[in-house]
Amino acid sequence: MDGRPYHHGNLRAELLAEAERTLRDQGIGQLSLRDLARQAGVSHAAPRRHFADRQALLEALAEVGYLRLGDELRAAIDAAGPDYETRLRAAATAYVRFATEDAALLDLMFVVKRGQHSAALDDAFGRLFTMFDDLIRHGQQTGVLQPGDPGRIRLLLLAAVLGIAALVTSGSIDTGQTDALITDAVALFAHGPR
């Protein structure tokens, strides 16, 4: 035993916060339960009470990401008021902001989702994309968006939004162009080419 305490306040939350910092600063390759235990000042065995292995840690981190992104989108949509296009632009802006500020976490969220994963991760993912589908259905019901499969329309919207985020994070465009690109993409999405 290394002499460090086994018990620690809210260790799960602290480990996830440390994991997110490590992911952002050093990349996924540097995430290990042993290193996280050291950073939290607990025994190397303590994290195993919360995460059976590294994969369980990655799933929990992805779940936190989906929940946070969902909360940010919901807050943006709710603050946007009743105008549909404003709500759609607010959602797109919140998504781009998350994708550019937490790019490593967003990458992890999609990588982990592709493999076998927990029901909790499925639930967090489902709630986020149900919110998008509901937003798209609302646009269809009000006649702003064309009829069609909301899931397919969501994919097209996310492709545009993630494309803008990729242009920003790669340095291909100046960050000052982000809002104008989002506005143009939402207008094109809602009204079609002019």
N, C-alpha and C positions, 0 to 999 in steps of 0.2 A: 504494500500500500504506500502511496506517495505522501501521506500525511495531510492531504488537502481534504476539506469537508466533502461529505457525500451529499448532504442536504443543502438546499439553497433556495430561499424565497420562491420566486416564480422562474425556476430554471428553464422551463420550456420556452417561455417568451424571451428570456435573455439569450438562450442558444439560437433561437430563430433570428433575433436582432443581430447577433454576432455573425451568423451565417450569411445574412443579407449584406452586411458590411464587407465580409470577406469576398463574397460573390462579386460585389460592385468594384472593389478595389483590386482584387487579385485573380478573379475568375473562378469558374466552377472546379477546376483542377485542384485548387488549394483548399477545398472544403473537406474537412475530416472531423469526425466526432472527437477524436483525441485532441486535436488543436483547439476545437471549440471549448472543450472542457478546461484546457489550460487557460484560454482567454477568460473564461467565466470564473476561474479560480476554484474549480471543484475537481474531485477525483476523476480519473479517466473513465471510470465505470458509470458515473452519475448520468451522463446523457442517455445511456441505454435504457433508463427507466422511462424515457419519453420517446426515443427513436430506436427501434430494433437494430437499425443499420443505417448506412449512409443514404441508401435509397429512400428509406422512410423519412429521413431529414429533408431530402430534396422534394419529396411529395408534400411534406408539411410546408415547406418554403413556397412551393408553387401554389398551394392552397391559400396561403396568406396573400400572395400576389393577386390571385383571382378575386379574393374578398376585398382587398384594398382597391383594386381597379373598379370593381362593381360599386363600392361605396363612393368613389370619386365620380364615376359616371352618373350615379343616381343624384348626387348633390348638384352636379353641373346641370343635369336635365331639369331638376326641380327648381333651380335658381333662374333658369332661362325664361320662365313665364309661359304663357299659353301658345305663342306663335310656333307652329310646327318647325319651320325652317330654322328658327333660332334655337329650338331644342335639339335639332339634329346637328347643327353646327357646334353647340355646346358639348354634345356627346363626342363628336369627332375631335374637338379641341382637347377635351379631357383625355381621350385615348392617346392622341399624339403626345401630349405632355407626359403622360405616364411612360409611353414607349421611348421617349427621348431621355427622360430623367432616370428611368429604371430599366434601361435597355437590357442589361444582363439578366435581371429578374424576369422580364418578359420573355426573353429567349428560353430561360429555364422553364417557365410556365408552359410553353408550347412543346418543348422537348420532353418533359416529364409526362405531359398529357398523352403523348403518342404511345407510350409503353403501358404496361400493366400498372394499375394504380388503385388507390383507395376510393371507397364510396364517398368519403368527405371531399376529395378532390373533384370527383365527378359532380357532386352537388354544387360546389363553388363555381365550377366551370359552367354548369347548366344554368345557374342563376344569372351569371353575367350575360350569357348569350340569349337567354330568354328575355332579358331586359332590352337587348338590341332588337330581337324579333318583335317584341311588343311595340317598340318605337316605330319600327317599319310598318307593322300592321296599322298603327294609328295613322301614319302617313298615307297608307293606301285607303283607309276608310274616309279620310278627309279629302281624298282626291289629289293630294300633292304628289304622291308616288304612284307609279304605274302598278297595276295588279300583277301578281306573280307570287312565286314561292318566297316567303319571307326569309327563310334560311339561305336561299341562293342570293337574294338581294343583300342580305347581311354580309355574305362573303365578298360580294363586289364592293360594298362600302368599306369593309375592313381592308381589302386589298388597296384601295385608294388611300386610306388613312395610314396604313402601315408603310405604303410607298412614300408618303410624305415624311413619316418618321425616319425611314431609312435614308432619305435624302439629307435630312438634318443631321442625323448621327454620323453619317459618312463624311460630312463636311462638303457635300456636293452643292448645297445651297446655303445661303446665309440664314441664320435663325430668324432674322427680321422678316423674311419672306413667308414664314410659317403660317401666320394668321391669314394672309391673303390667299395662299394656296388652299387652306382649309375652306375658306369662304367660297372660292371658285369651285372646288371639288364638290361641296355640298350643293351649290347652285346647279352645277352640271348634273349631279346625281338626281336632284329634285325636279329639274325642269328639262333635262336633256340638252343636247347641243342647240345653240341658238343659230 
